[in-house]
Structure formats: structure tokens, C-alpha cells
Amino acid sequence: MEQKYDFGLIGLGVMGRNFILNVLDHGFSAAGLDLDAAKVQALKEESDGQASFATTEVKAFVESLSTPRKIMLLVPAGDPVDKVVSSLKPFVEKGDLIIDGGNSYFEDSDRRIEELSKEGLYYIGAGVSGGAKGARLGPSIMPGGDKNAYKLIEPIFNAVAAKAGVDGQDSCVAHMGSGSAGNYVKMIHNGIEYGLMQLIAEVYDIMHNGMQLSNQELGHTFQEWNKGILQSFLVEISSEIFQRKDELTKRDLVDVILDKAKQKGTGKWTSQNAMDLGVAVPSIDAAVSMRQLSALKTERLKAEDMYPRVEKDNASVLSIGDVEHTLVFCYIITYAQGLSQLIAADKEMQYGLDMAKICSIWRGGCIIRAGLLEDMMQAFARDASLQSLLLDVEFADLLNRSLPSVQKVLQYAMMHQIPGLTMSSSLNYFFAFKSGFLPLNLVQAQRDYFGSHTYERVDMEGIFHTEW
């Protein structure tokens, strides 16, 4: 009898092939599909005789899988997903499961779940974070949708996911919730990722162009930071980036990379959806804006000549410790904003999210993995109804202790005209969040003055309007 394979994957780029090799390493058999014969051949060579099958033919691929079939897609979001799903329909059967492992927009996943359920097919949106290396060695996986559907793929996902925890036995995968919960959690993960990356970039700017630290000194500093409270994947790789030489010029590689950052849209989606939900995520918004500003290279070069930098002699002297405390503070604020958006989305969309569980699976494999996530997991374990990380006593103590350094660093940045949009957004979010009074009473008065929009009062119940 012809062998049937446990798991199927469509999209045999580097990440797709690595994910299949990870599956094979854990004792499962797997089949791969790609229209590019070179990628099919690459999988055949890399799998090296393990229980695998690769083809360019959709029919042969589907028929090679054991039922109920478990088919994962690692293809670009949008139309490519719909096209792949359509190509599978003539061959799949009721009860089969299709898993979208890409960065699909959550509303697209809700639509696909509804459409495919009418045909008796399961569909799961499963965010996968960790890049090509994570796919090979263990990513963080964020699946959502029907719980019964998830049970079909749970043993494989548990095996291949990254492991975290004190004993290294906690799989960085869990059922996130109903509907498009998996894609939504991955979107917020990416929004936080935007914020953390920009914060590190702003810290780099201050230390390199302000404090005049060399790239080698920066590499050593980030190496040391990664041994402490700032231990995280992004700090770790930054330490390595600063010490890498360019093979073409023998200069420091970071110095020859153009300062124009690109984006694929997930950060923007986070900001847009936060607006829809009425949630403030200014650190993430600022990070998205800085990528947009970075694209204006021609304009920025002209403006640099028009507005010469005049530095103030009375700028405070910074220590590396001050910068470290600032990055810790802003890291926490950025995570807090993303987690607050998840809490708001859960109320709106009834996903059934477990915040402690989300922090738990982000501890390993994913791009935003960090030691601080262990403390965040514990905060939500202490109080499952926690509405903001900033209301946790232990994080409040850490933020209060870091605050003087943050103010000092941002004063330095302003005096030296070094942009710190994401850092300042983080600080001002903190100031606003902890203010028992905000001057929005004046805004309400203005709205009532020009638009008769009414207002509430501090001294009595009801809705009021004044004929100004």
C-alpha cells in the first residue's frame, strides 16, 4: 500500500522547507507542494531520505496525505492564499484541515473560516514567528479557530514549536481562541516587534551619534545588556550586527546599509485596528511613522542642509546605565500597549484570549522573545482580569525606578536634536496613563461650542449642552 503522509505543506521557500525538516526531525512524515520545481528538488535533497514526498502537482500532493488531511500554507498573505485554497478544493474532503501559517489579515481569516465551514472543511489561521531559523529549530506558533480542528494538528505543533520555561519543557504553541484569534495575536506580536526594533534604533542613534560609542563598543554593550533584564532576541542580534564586517569594503556592515526601512503592513494593521477599537498604542504608531519617514531619504537630505544641527552645551552627560534603564522602560510600555490592544479586541470579538498563555508562548522562538515576558506571564497569572500591565505592582515599581533615566535620556536627545519619537511616545503614554486629570475637558468644551456635541460634568450625572 502506498505510504500516506502525516502532514502537508504548501510553499517550499526556505521557511517552508525548514518547517517540513523540523516536522521530519520529530518523527512525523510530511509532503510538500510548490509550483517551482527547483524548490521541490531542494526539499528532496535536504530531507535526505527521511519520510517525505515533494511534488508540483496539487492532486498528487493531496492524495499523498492521510485523512483527515492537515495542510499548512506558507505563502504570501492576500490573494495567494485564496488561490491556493481554491486549487485544493477539488481534491480535499469533508473534515480536512487547512492551516494558514502566513501573516494574513484577521478579517480575511474570518471570511475563509465561514466559507470553508459551509463545505465541511476546517480552516485555522496560525501565526508563525521566528523566521527561517525559527521554522527549522522551533518557532512560536499562534493558532486560532475551531478547537476540534486544532486537536488534529496539536501533536505536530507541540513537537515542532520552540521550548521555553525553567526546565525548557513548555511548548511555545497554544490554542489562542476562536475564529481569527491566531492571526490577530500574530498581528499584535508584529506591532510590538515594530516598536521594539525602533526603540533599539533610537538608543543606537543616541549612543553612536550622541555619546560617540563605536560600533564595537555598542556590540559589547548590547552583549552585556543581553545578560540582564534586557535579555531578548532583538538585543542579542543587535550585538552581533554591530560587530559584523562588510565583505566588500571591510567596513562595519551597519555603516554601509541604507537608512530606509521597509514594511509588510502588519505594524500598520495594528495601528489601524487600535484606532478602530479606541485603544492608544502610540509607541507602535510612532515606530510605523518612523519607517514611513525613513522612506523620505531625498527630502531628509535636503532638510538636513536647510536646518543645521545646533547642539546645546548644557546637555546632560549620559551613562550607559541611563540608556539601559530607558530601553527597559520603553520595552515594557510597548509590550503593555500591545497587550492592552489584545484585551480590548477580546472584548470586542469574543476570542477567549488568555493573556498569561500568550505571554508564555512568546517566551521562545518568536522575534519578540525576551526575559521580561516571564514576568508578564506571572503578572497575568496573578490577576487574569488585569486591564494593563502598568497596573501590576511589580511592573509599577520597575517603571518608577527607571523614570529618572528616561527623562534624562530624552532631554539629552532633544538638546542634541536626535529624534526619539518612539521613546518620547512611550514616556508621554506613561504620563497620560498615570494622570488622574487630563486637559480633555477643554476639548469637550470646544466640541460642544462648535458642534453642540454635549459634555458630562464632574459634579452631577447627566449629559449637558451650553449655548455658548
Secondary structure, DSSP 8 states (H G I E B T S, - for coil): ----BSEEEE--SHHHHHHHHHHHHTT--EEEE-S-HHHHHHHHHHHTTSSEEEES-HHHHHHTB-SS-EEEE-S-SSHHHHHHHHHHTTT--TT-EEEE-S---HHHHHHHHHHHHTTT-EEEEEEEESHHHHHHH--EEEE-S-HHHHHHHHHHHHHHS-EESTTS-EESB----STTHHHHHHHHHHHHHHHHHHHHHHHHHIIIIIS---HHHHHHHHHHHTTTTT-BHHHHHHHHHHT-B-TTT-SBGGGGS-S-----SHHHHHHHHHHHHT---HHHHHHHHHHHHHT-HHHHHHHHHHS-----TT-----HHHHHHHHHHHHHHHHHHHHHHHHHHHHHH-----HHHHHHHTTSSSTT-BTHHHHHHHHHHH-TT-S-GGGSHHHHHHHHHHHHHHHHHHHHHHHTT---HHHHHHHHHHHHHT-S--THHHHHHHHHHHH---B--SSSSS-B----
